[in-house]
Amino acid sequence: MTTSAPGTVLATSCDYAGSCPTVYQDGSDTVVVQGYVVDSAHAVAAGESMVRIPADLLRQAAQALRP
């Protein structure tokens, strides 16, 4: 994993340039997901957004974030 924004560590990305869906580790028990905003009928809390990322990217992130 490589360091990116302060306090975050890149876990995995589809191109490692940060221009596509990306998963970052942001502390020992949290992750930050960058993805494409989804227009959805699902209600989300104020300040939250649903994002779309490839399922394979999520699997890669889970592998990379294992202790």
All heavy atoms as a GROMACS GRO file, in nm:
protein
  476
    1MET      N    1   0.084  -0.118   0.000
    1MET     CA    2   0.000   0.000   0.000
    1MET      C    3   0.088   0.124   0.000
    1MET      O    4   0.193   0.126   0.062
    1MET     CB    5  -0.090  -0.002   0.124
    1MET     CG    6  -0.201  -0.104   0.116
    1MET     SD    7  -0.322  -0.088   0.247
    1MET     CE    8  -0.244  -0.185   0.375
    2THR      N    9   0.044   0.226  -0.068
    2THR     CA   10   0.121   0.350  -0.075
    2THR      C   11   0.044   0.465  -0.011
    2THR      O   12  -0.078   0.463  -0.004
    2THR     CB   13   0.151   0.387  -0.221
    2THR    OG1   14   0.027   0.404  -0.290
    2THR    CG2   15   0.234   0.281  -0.290
    3THR      N   16   0.118   0.566   0.037
    3THR     CA   17   0.055   0.681   0.100
    3THR      C   18  -0.001   0.773  -0.005
    3THR      O   19   0.058   0.796  -0.109
    3THR     CB   20   0.159   0.757   0.186
    3THR    OG1   21   0.210   0.666   0.283
    3THR    CG2   22   0.097   0.876   0.256
    4SER      N   23  -0.120   0.829   0.022
    4SER     CA   24  -0.182   0.924  -0.068
    4SER      C   25  -0.214   1.050   0.012
    4SER      O   26  -0.124   1.110   0.065
    4SER     CB   27  -0.306   0.862  -0.134
    4SER     OG   28  -0.384   0.795  -0.038
    5ALA      N   29  -0.339   1.089   0.024
    5ALA     CA   30  -0.375   1.209   0.100
    5ALA      C   31  -0.333   1.191   0.246
    5ALA      O   32  -0.324   1.079   0.294
    5ALA     CB   33  -0.525   1.232   0.089
    6PRO      N   34  -0.308   1.302   0.317
    6PRO     CA   35  -0.268   1.291   0.458
    6PRO      C   36  -0.367   1.206   0.537
    6PRO      O   37  -0.488   1.225   0.527
    6PRO     CB   38  -0.269   1.436   0.506
    6PRO     CG   39  -0.248   1.517   0.383
    6PRO     CD   40  -0.317   1.441   0.272
    7GLY      N   41  -0.317   1.110   0.611
    7GLY     CA   42  -0.401   1.024   0.692
    7GLY      C   43  -0.463   0.907   0.620
    7GLY      O   44  -0.530   0.826   0.679
    8THR      N   45  -0.441   0.896   0.489
    8THR     CA   46  -0.496   0.783   0.414
    8THR      C   47  -0.384   0.708   0.344
    8THR      O   48  -0.281   0.765   0.309
    8THR     CB   49  -0.598   0.828   0.307
    8THR    OG1   50  -0.534   0.911   0.212
    8THR    CG2   51  -0.717   0.900   0.369
    9VAL      N   52  -0.405   0.580   0.328
    9VAL     CA   53  -0.310   0.493   0.259
    9VAL      C   54  -0.386   0.424   0.147
    9VAL      O   55  -0.493   0.367   0.170
    9VAL     CB   56  -0.250   0.389   0.355
    9VAL    CG1   57  -0.159   0.294   0.282
    9VAL    CG2   58  -0.176   0.457   0.469
   10LEU      N   59  -0.335   0.431   0.026
   10LEU     CA   60  -0.398   0.365  -0.088
   10LEU      C   61  -0.398   0.215  -0.065
   10LEU      O   62  -0.293   0.155  -0.045
   10LEU     CB   63  -0.322   0.399  -0.217
   10LEU     CG   64  -0.372   0.333  -0.344
   10LEU    CD1   65  -0.512   0.382  -0.378
   10LEU    CD2   66  -0.278   0.361  -0.459
   11ALA      N   67  -0.516   0.155  -0.067
   11ALA     CA   68  -0.526   0.009  -0.053
   11ALA      C   69  -0.526  -0.056  -0.190
   11ALA      O   70  -0.450  -0.149  -0.214
   11ALA     CB   71  -0.654  -0.028   0.023
   12THR      N   72  -0.609  -0.005  -0.282
   12THR     CA   73  -0.613  -0.058  -0.417
   12THR      C   74  -0.691   0.036  -0.507
   12THR      O   75  -0.773   0.114  -0.461
   12THR     CB   76  -0.674  -0.200  -0.422
   12THR    OG1   77  -0.651  -0.258  -0.549
   12THR    CG2   78  -0.822  -0.199  -0.391
   13SER      N   79  -0.661   0.031  -0.635
   13SER     CA   80  -0.729   0.113  -0.735
   13SER      C   81  -0.721   0.040  -0.867
   13SER      O   82  -0.637  -0.047  -0.886
   13SER     CB   83  -0.660   0.249  -0.746
   13SER     OG   84  -0.719   0.328  -0.847
   14CYS      N   85  -0.808   0.081  -0.960
   14CYS     CA   86  -0.802   0.014  -1.090
   14CYS      C   87  -0.687   0.067  -1.174
   14CYS      O   88  -0.645   0.002  -1.267
   14CYS     CB   89  -0.936   0.023  -1.163
   14CYS     SG   90  -0.996   0.187  -1.188
   15ASP      N   91  -0.633   0.187  -1.141
   15ASP     CA   92  -0.518   0.235  -1.218
   15ASP      C   93  -0.410   0.303  -1.132
   15ASP      O   94  -0.311   0.348  -1.184
   15ASP     CB   95  -0.562   0.329  -1.330
   15ASP     CG   96  -0.611   0.464  -1.281
   15ASP    OD1   97  -0.605   0.493  -1.160
   15ASP    OD2   98  -0.655   0.543  -1.366
   16TYR      N   99  -0.428   0.310  -1.001
   16TYR     CA  100  -0.332   0.368  -0.907
   16TYR      C  101  -0.299   0.513  -0.935
   16TYR      O  102  -0.207   0.568  -0.882
   16TYR     CB  103  -0.204   0.285  -0.900
   16TYR     CG  104  -0.231   0.150  -0.841
   16TYR    CD1  105  -0.251   0.039  -0.922
   16TYR    CD2  106  -0.242   0.133  -0.704
   16TYR    CE1  107  -0.279  -0.085  -0.868
   16TYR    CE2  108  -0.271   0.009  -0.650
   16TYR     CZ  109  -0.289  -0.099  -0.732
   16TYR     OH  110  -0.319  -0.221  -0.679
   17ALA      N  111  -0.378   0.581  -1.020
   17ALA     CA  112  -0.358   0.724  -1.044
   17ALA      C  113  -0.466   0.806  -0.973
   17ALA      O  114  -0.462   0.927  -0.975
   17ALA     CB  115  -0.362   0.753  -1.194
   18GLY      N  116  -0.563   0.738  -0.910
   18GLY     CA  117  -0.667   0.807  -0.838
   18GLY      C  118  -0.776   0.864  -0.925
   18GLY      O  119  -0.858   0.941  -0.879
   19SER      N  120  -0.777   0.828  -1.054
   19SER     CA  121  -0.877   0.884  -1.144
   19SER      C  122  -0.992   0.787  -1.170
   19SER      O  123  -1.077   0.813  -1.253
   19SER     CB  124  -0.813   0.924  -1.275
   19SER     OG  125  -0.756   0.811  -1.338
   20CYS      N  126  -0.993   0.676  -1.103
   20CYS     CA  127  -1.101   0.580  -1.116
   20CYS      C  128  -1.135   0.530  -0.976
   20CYS      O  129  -1.071   0.570  -0.880
   20CYS     CB  130  -1.062   0.466  -1.209
   20CYS     SG  131  -0.939   0.356  -1.139
   21PRO      N  132  -1.234   0.444  -0.959
   21PRO     CA  133  -1.268   0.397  -0.825
   21PRO      C  134  -1.144   0.349  -0.750
   21PRO      O  135  -1.058   0.279  -0.805
   21PRO     CB  136  -1.366   0.283  -0.851
   21PRO     CG  137  -1.436   0.326  -0.976
   21PRO     CD  138  -1.325   0.388  -1.059
   22THR      N  139  -1.138   0.390  -0.624
   22THR     CA  140  -1.019   0.366  -0.541
   22THR      C  141  -1.064   0.339  -0.398
   22THR      O  142  -1.162   0.396  -0.352
   22THR     CB  143  -0.926   0.489  -0.544
   22THR    OG1  144  -0.896   0.520  -0.681
   22THR    CG2  145  -0.797   0.465  -0.471
   23VAL      N  146  -0.990   0.254  -0.327
   23VAL     CA  147  -1.017   0.228  -0.186
   23VAL      C  148  -0.892   0.267  -0.108
   23VAL      O  149  -0.780   0.229  -0.142
   23VAL     CB  150  -1.051   0.080  -0.161
   23VAL    CG1  151  -1.072   0.053  -0.012
   23VAL    CG2  152  -1.175   0.040  -0.241
   24TYR      N  153  -0.913   0.348  -0.003
   24TYR     CA  154  -0.805   0.394   0.084
   24TYR      C  155  -0.829   0.344   0.225
   24TYR      O  156  -0.943   0.331   0.268
   24TYR     CB  157  -0.802   0.547   0.092
   24TYR     CG  158  -0.781   0.617  -0.039
   24TYR    CD1  159  -0.889   0.659  -0.114
   24TYR    CD2  160  -0.652   0.643  -0.086
   24TYR    CE1  161  -0.870   0.726  -0.235
   24TYR    CE2  162  -0.633   0.709  -0.206
   24TYR     CZ  163  -0.742   0.750  -0.280
   24TYR     OH  164  -0.724   0.816  -0.399
   25GLN      N  165  -0.722   0.317   0.299
   25GLN     CA  166  -0.733   0.289   0.441
   25GLN      C  167  -0.717   0.422   0.513
   25GLN      O  168  -0.624   0.498   0.485
   25GLN     CB  169  -0.627   0.191   0.487
   25GLN     CG  170  -0.647   0.150   0.632
   25GLN     CD  171  -0.562   0.031   0.670
   25GLN    OE1  172  -0.474  -0.012   0.595
   25GLN    NE2  173  -0.587  -0.022   0.787
   26ASP      N  174  -0.810   0.453   0.601
   26ASP     CA  175  -0.813   0.583   0.669
   26ASP      C  176  -0.819   0.561   0.820
   26ASP      O  177  -0.914   0.596   0.886
   26ASP     CB  178  -0.936   0.663   0.622
   26ASP     CG  179  -0.937   0.804   0.674
   26ASP    OD1  180  -0.830   0.867   0.679
   26ASP    OD2  181  -1.046   0.852   0.710
   27GLY      N  182  -0.720   0.497   0.873
   27GLY     CA  183  -0.719   0.460   1.014
   27GLY      C  184  -0.721   0.309   1.024
   27GLY      O  185  -0.733   0.238   0.924
   28SER      N  186  -0.712   0.260   1.145
   28SER     CA  187  -0.700   0.115   1.161
   28SER      C  188  -0.828   0.040   1.129
   28SER      O  189  -0.823  -0.074   1.086
   28SER     CB  190  -0.655   0.083   1.304
   28SER     OG  191  -0.750   0.132   1.397
   29ASP      N  192  -0.944   0.103   1.150
   29ASP     CA  193  -1.069   0.031   1.129
   29ASP      C  194  -1.164   0.098   1.030
   29ASP      O  195  -1.282   0.068   1.028
   29ASP     CB  196  -1.142   0.016   1.264
   29ASP     CG  197  -1.071  -0.079   1.357
   29ASP    OD1  198  -1.004  -0.172   1.308
   29ASP    OD2  199  -1.080  -0.060   1.479
   30THR      N  200  -1.115   0.191   0.948
   30THR     CA  201  -1.203   0.257   0.852
   30THR      C  202  -1.139   0.263   0.715
   30THR      O  203  -1.017   0.259   0.702
   30THR     CB  204  -1.237   0.401   0.896
   30THR    OG1  205  -1.118   0.477   0.905
   30THR    CG2  206  -1.308   0.403   1.030
   31VAL      N  207  -1.223   0.269   0.613
   31VAL     CA  208  -1.176   0.286   0.476
   31VAL      C  209  -1.255   0.398   0.411
   31VAL      O  210  -1.366   0.431   0.452
   31VAL     CB  211  -1.189   0.158   0.390
   31VAL    CG1  212  -1.100   0.048   0.443
   31VAL    CG2  213  -1.332   0.111   0.381
   32VAL      N  214  -1.197   0.460   0.310
   32VAL     CA  215  -1.261   0.563   0.230
   32VAL      C  216  -1.270   0.508   0.088
   32VAL      O  217  -1.172   0.457   0.034
   32VAL     CB  218  -1.179   0.694   0.230
   32VAL    CG1  219  -1.240   0.796   0.137
   32VAL    CG2  220  -1.169   0.749   0.372
   33VAL      N  221  -1.389   0.516   0.028
   33VAL     CA  222  -1.410   0.463  -0.107
   33VAL      C  223  -1.438   0.579  -0.200
   33VAL      O  224  -1.526   0.661  -0.176
   33VAL     CB  225  -1.528   0.364  -0.110
   33VAL    CG1  226  -1.553   0.314  -0.250
   33VAL    CG2  227  -1.502   0.248  -0.015
   34GLN      N  228  -1.360   0.588  -0.307
   34GLN     CA  229  -1.382   0.686  -0.414
   34GLN      C  230  -1.446   0.610  -0.528
   34GLN      O  231  -1.397   0.505  -0.569
   34GLN     CB  232  -1.249   0.745  -0.459
   34GLN     CG  233  -1.258   0.830  -0.585
   34GLN     CD  234  -1.120   0.863  -0.639
   34GLN    OE1  235  -1.023   0.870  -0.566
   34GLN    NE2  236  -1.113   0.881  -0.769
   35GLY      N  237  -1.558   0.661  -0.577
   35GLY     CA  238  -1.625   0.594  -0.688
   35GLY      C  239  -1.715   0.690  -0.761
   35GLY      O  240  -1.716   0.810  -0.734
   36TYR      N  241  -1.790   0.637  -0.853
   36TYR     CA  242  -1.882   0.717  -0.932
   36TYR      C  243  -2.013   0.731  -0.857
   36TYR      O  244  -2.072   0.631  -0.815
   36TYR     CB  245  -1.904   0.653  -1.069
   36TYR     CG  246  -1.774   0.635  -1.144
   36TYR    CD1  247  -1.716   0.511  -1.157
   36TYR    CD2  248  -1.709   0.746  -1.197
   36TYR    CE1  249  -1.594   0.495  -1.224
   36TYR    CE2  250  -1.587   0.730  -1.264
   36TYR     CZ  251  -1.531   0.606  -1.276
   36TYR     OH  252  -1.412   0.589  -1.342
   37VAL      N  253  -2.063   0.853  -0.836
   37VAL     CA  254  -2.187   0.877  -0.764
   37VAL      C  255  -2.303   0.811  -0.838
   37VAL      O  256  -2.314   0.821  -0.959
   37VAL     CB  257  -2.212   1.029  -0.746
   37VAL    CG1  258  -2.348   1.054  -0.680
   37VAL    CG2  259  -2.101   1.092  -0.663
   38VAL      N  260  -2.386   0.742  -0.761
   38VAL     CA  261  -2.500   0.669  -0.815
   38VAL      C  262  -2.627   0.749  -0.789
   38VAL      O  263  -2.654   0.788  -0.676
   38VAL     CB  264  -2.512   0.530  -0.748
   38VAL    CG1  265  -2.636   0.458  -0.795
   38VAL    CG2  266  -2.388   0.449  -0.770
   39ASP      N  267  -2.704   0.775  -0.894
   39ASP     CA  268  -2.838   0.831  -0.876
   39ASP      C  269  -2.926   0.715  -0.836
   39ASP      O  270  -2.936   0.616  -0.909
   39ASP     CB  271  -2.889   0.893  -1.006
   39ASP     CG  272  -2.814   1.021  -1.041
   39ASP    OD1  273  -2.771   1.092  -0.948
   39ASP    OD2  274  -2.799   1.048  -1.161
   40SER      N  275  -2.987   0.725  -0.718
   40SER     CA  276  -3.062   0.611  -0.667
   40SER      C  277  -3.187   0.655  -0.595
   40SER      O  278  -3.193   0.765  -0.541
   40SER     CB  279  -2.972   0.531  -0.572
   40SER     OG  280  -3.045   0.428  -0.511
   41ALA      N  281  -3.285   0.568  -0.590
   41ALA     CA  282  -3.407   0.594  -0.514
   41ALA      C  283  -3.386   0.562  -0.366
   41ALA      O  284  -3.472   0.592  -0.285
   41ALA     CB  285  -3.520   0.509  -0.570
   42HIS      N  286  -3.273   0.502  -0.332
   42HIS     CA  287  -3.244   0.471  -0.191
   42HIS      C  288  -3.220   0.599  -0.114
   42HIS      O  289  -3.149   0.688  -0.160
   42HIS     CB  290  -3.120   0.381  -0.179
   42HIS     CG  291  -3.136   0.247  -0.242
   42HIS    ND1  292  -3.210   0.147  -0.185
   42HIS    CD2  293  -3.086   0.197  -0.358
   42HIS    CE1  294  -3.206   0.040  -0.263
   42HIS    NE2  295  -3.132   0.068  -0.369
   43ALA      N  296  -3.277   0.608   0.004
   43ALA     CA  297  -3.256   0.724   0.089
   43ALA      C  298  -3.120   0.712   0.157
   43ALA      O  299  -3.085   0.607   0.209
   43ALA     CB  300  -3.366   0.732   0.195
   44VAL      N  301  -3.042   0.819   0.151
   44VAL     CA  302  -2.914   0.824   0.223
   44VAL      C  303  -2.915   0.948   0.311
   44VAL      O  304  -2.982   1.047   0.281
   44VAL     CB  305  -2.793   0.825   0.127
   44VAL    CG1  306  -2.784   0.696   0.049
   44VAL    CG2  307  -2.797   0.943   0.033
   45ALA      N  308  -2.842   0.941   0.419
   45ALA     CA  309  -2.837   1.052   0.514
   45ALA      C  310  -2.770   1.175   0.452
   45ALA      O  311  -2.690   1.163   0.358
   45ALA     CB  312  -2.760   1.009   0.638
   46ALA      N  313  -2.803   1.291   0.505
   46ALA     CA  314  -2.741   1.416   0.460
   46ALA      C  315  -2.590   1.404   0.474
   46ALA      O  316  -2.538   1.351   0.573
   46ALA     CB  317  -2.792   1.532   0.544
   47GLY      N  318  -2.517   1.447   0.372
   47GLY     CA  319  -2.371   1.440   0.373
   47GLY      C  320  -2.315   1.308   0.323
   47GLY      O  321  -2.195   1.291   0.316
   48GLU      N  322  -2.402   1.213   0.290
   48GLU     CA  323  -2.357   1.084   0.239
   48GLU      C  324  -2.393   1.071   0.092
   48GLU      O  325  -2.486   1.135   0.044
   48GLU     CB  326  -2.423   0.969   0.315
   48GLU     CG  327  -2.379   0.958   0.458
   48GLU     CD  328  -2.442   0.838   0.528
   48GLU    OE1  329  -2.524   0.767   0.467
   48GLU    OE2  330  -2.407   0.816   0.645
   49SER      N  331  -2.321   0.987   0.020
   49SER     CA  332  -2.350   0.954  -0.119
   49SER      C  333  -2.328   0.806  -0.139
   49SER      O  334  -2.245   0.746  -0.073
   49SER     CB  335  -2.258   1.030  -0.215
   49SER     OG  336  -2.277   1.167  -0.207
   50MET      N  337  -2.402   0.749  -0.230
   50MET     CA  338  -2.376   0.612  -0.272
   50MET      C  339  -2.279   0.621  -0.389
   50MET      O  340  -2.293   0.707  -0.475
   50MET     CB  341  -2.506   0.544  -0.316
   50MET     CG  342  -2.603   0.523  -0.202
   50MET     SD  343  -2.757   0.445  -0.259
   50MET     CE  344  -2.700   0.282  -0.302
   51VAL      N  345  -2.180   0.533  -0.391
   51VAL     CA  346  -2.085   0.530  -0.502
   51VAL      C  347  -2.078   0.390  -0.558
   51VAL      O  348  -2.103   0.292  -0.489
   51VAL     CB  349  -1.944   0.580  -0.461
   51VAL    CG1  350  -1.948   0.724  -0.417
   51VAL    CG2  351  -1.883   0.493  -0.352
   52ARG      N  352  -2.043   0.383  -0.685
   52ARG     CA  353  -2.032   0.255  -0.755
   52ARG      C  354  -1.884   0.224  -0.778
   52ARG      O  355  -1.810   0.308  -0.827
   52ARG     CB  356  -2.105   0.263  -0.889
   52ARG     CG  357  -2.105   0.135  -0.967
   52ARG     CD  358  -2.176   0.150  -1.101
   52ARG     NE  359  -2.303   0.221  -1.093
   52ARG     CZ  360  -2.421   0.165  -1.062
   52ARG    NH1  361  -2.427   0.037  -1.036
   52ARG    NH2  362  -2.532   0.238  -1.059
   53ILE      N  363  -1.844   0.102  -0.737
   53ILE     CA  364  -1.708   0.055  -0.765
   53ILE      C  365  -1.718  -0.088  -0.817
   53ILE      O  366  -1.813  -0.159  -0.785
   53ILE     CB  367  -1.614   0.061  -0.642
   53ILE    CG1  368  -1.661  -0.033  -0.531
   53ILE    CG2  369  -1.602   0.203  -0.590
   53ILE    CD1  370  -1.562  -0.049  -0.419
   54PRO      N  371  -1.621  -0.132  -0.896
   54PRO     CA  372  -1.624  -0.270  -0.946
   54PRO      C  373  -1.612  -0.370  -0.830
   54PRO      O  374  -1.535  -0.349  -0.736
   54PRO     CB  375  -1.502  -0.279  -1.038
   54PRO     CG  376  -1.470  -0.137  -1.074
   54PRO     CD  377  -1.510  -0.056  -0.954
   55ALA      N  378  -1.688  -0.479  -0.835
   55ALA     CA  379  -1.682  -0.581  -0.732
   55ALA      C  380  -1.541  -0.637  -0.717
   55ALA      O  381  -1.495  -0.665  -0.606
   55ALA     CB  382  -1.780  -0.693  -0.763
   56ASP      N  383  -1.469  -0.652  -0.828
   56ASP     CA  384  -1.332  -0.704  -0.821
   56ASP      C  385  -1.242  -0.609  -0.741
   56ASP      O  386  -1.155  -0.654  -0.668
   56ASP     CB  387  -1.276  -0.726  -0.961
   56ASP     CG  388  -1.148  -0.806  -0.958
   56ASP    OD1  389  -1.144  -0.912  -0.889
   56ASP    OD2  390  -1.049  -0.762  -1.022
   57LEU      N  391  -1.264  -0.479  -0.753
   57LEU     CA  392  -1.186  -0.382  -0.677
   57LEU      C  393  -1.212  -0.400  -0.528
   57LEU      O  394  -1.119  -0.393  -0.447
   57LEU     CB  395  -1.219  -0.240  -0.722
   57LEU     CG  396  -1.142  -0.128  -0.654
   57LEU    CD1  397  -0.993  -0.138  -0.686
   57LEU    CD2  398  -1.196   0.007  -0.697
   58LEU      N  399  -1.336  -0.426  -0.490
   58LEU     CA  400  -1.368  -0.448  -0.349
   58LEU      C  401  -1.299  -0.574  -0.298
   58LEU      O  402  -1.245  -0.575  -0.187
   58LEU     CB  403  -1.519  -0.458  -0.332
   58LEU     CG  404  -1.570  -0.461  -0.189
   58LEU    CD1  405  -1.523  -0.340  -0.110
   58LEU    CD2  406  -1.721  -0.469  -0.188
   59ARG      N  407  -1.295  -0.679  -0.379
   59ARG     CA  408  -1.224  -0.801  -0.340
   59ARG      C  409  -1.075  -0.774  -0.323
   59ARG      O  410  -1.012  -0.821  -0.228
   59ARG     CB  411  -1.248  -0.912  -0.442
   59ARG     CG  412  -1.387  -0.973  -0.434
   59ARG     CD  413  -1.402  -1.095  -0.526
   59ARG     NE  414  -1.417  -1.059  -0.665
   59ARG     CZ  415  -1.534  -1.029  -0.723
   59ARG    NH1  416  -1.644  -1.032  -0.652
   59ARG    NH2  417  -1.540  -0.999  -0.851
   60GLN      N  418  -1.016  -0.697  -0.415
   60GLN     CA  419  -0.873  -0.662  -0.404
   60GLN      C  420  -0.847  -0.582  -0.276
   60GLN      O  421  -0.746  -0.602  -0.209
   60GLN     CB  422  -0.829  -0.580  -0.524
   60GLN     CG  423  -0.823  -0.657  -0.654
   60GLN     CD  424  -0.796  -0.565  -0.772
   60GLN    OE1  425  -0.743  -0.456  -0.757
   60GLN    NE2  426  -0.832  -0.609  -0.890
   61ALA      N  427  -0.938  -0.489  -0.246
   61ALA     CA  428  -0.922  -0.407  -0.126
   61ALA      C  429  -0.928  -0.495   0.000
   61ALA      O  430  -0.847  -0.478   0.091
   61ALA     CB  431  -1.029  -0.298  -0.120
   62ALA      N  432  -1.023  -0.587   0.003
   62ALA     CA  433  -1.034  -0.676   0.119
   62ALA      C  434  -0.905  -0.755   0.138
   62ALA      O  435  -0.856  -0.770   0.250
   62ALA     CB  436  -1.152  -0.770   0.102
   63GLN      N  437  -0.846  -0.801   0.030
   63GLN     CA  438  -0.719  -0.874   0.037
   63GLN      C  439  -0.606  -0.783   0.085
   63GLN      O  440  -0.526  -0.820   0.169
   63GLN     CB  441  -0.687  -0.932  -0.101
   63GLN     CG  442  -0.572  -1.028  -0.104
   63GLN     CD  443  -0.608  -1.162  -0.041
   63GLN    OE1  444  -0.722  -1.192  -0.011
   63GLN    NE2  445  -0.507  -1.242  -0.019
   64ALA      N  446  -0.600  -0.661   0.031
   64ALA     CA  447  -0.492  -0.567   0.066
   64ALA      C  448  -0.503  -0.519   0.210
   64ALA      O  449  -0.401  -0.486   0.272
   64ALA     CB  450  -0.495  -0.447  -0.030
   65LEU      N  451  -0.623  -0.513   0.265
   65LEU     CA  452  -0.644  -0.459   0.400
   65LEU      C  453  -0.634  -0.566   0.508
   65LEU      O  454  -0.643  -0.532   0.626
   65LEU     CB  455  -0.779  -0.390   0.408
   65LEU     CG  456  -0.791  -0.264   0.323
   65LEU    CD1  457  -0.936  -0.218   0.315
   65LEU    CD2  458  -0.703  -0.154   0.376
   66ARG      N  459  -0.613  -0.689   0.471
   66ARG     CA  460  -0.596  -0.794   0.572
   66ARG      C  461  -0.475  -0.765   0.658
   66ARG      O  462  -0.370  -0.726   0.606
   66ARG     CB  463  -0.578  -0.930   0.506
   66ARG     CG  464  -0.704  -0.990   0.461
   66ARG     CD  465  -0.682  -1.138   0.434
   66ARG     NE  466  -0.810  -1.202   0.418
   66ARG     CZ  467  -0.834  -1.299   0.335
   66ARG    NH1  468  -0.737  -1.346   0.261
   66ARG    NH2  469  -0.953  -1.351   0.328
   67PRO      N  470  -0.489  -0.787   0.789
   67PRO     CA  471  -0.374  -0.762   0.879
   67PRO      C  472  -0.261  -0.860   0.856
   67PRO      O  473  -0.275  -0.964   0.804
   67PRO     CB  474  -0.431  -0.776   1.018
   67PRO     CG  475  -0.568  -0.830   1.004
   67PRO     CD  476  -0.606  -0.829   0.860
   0.00000   0.00000   0.00000
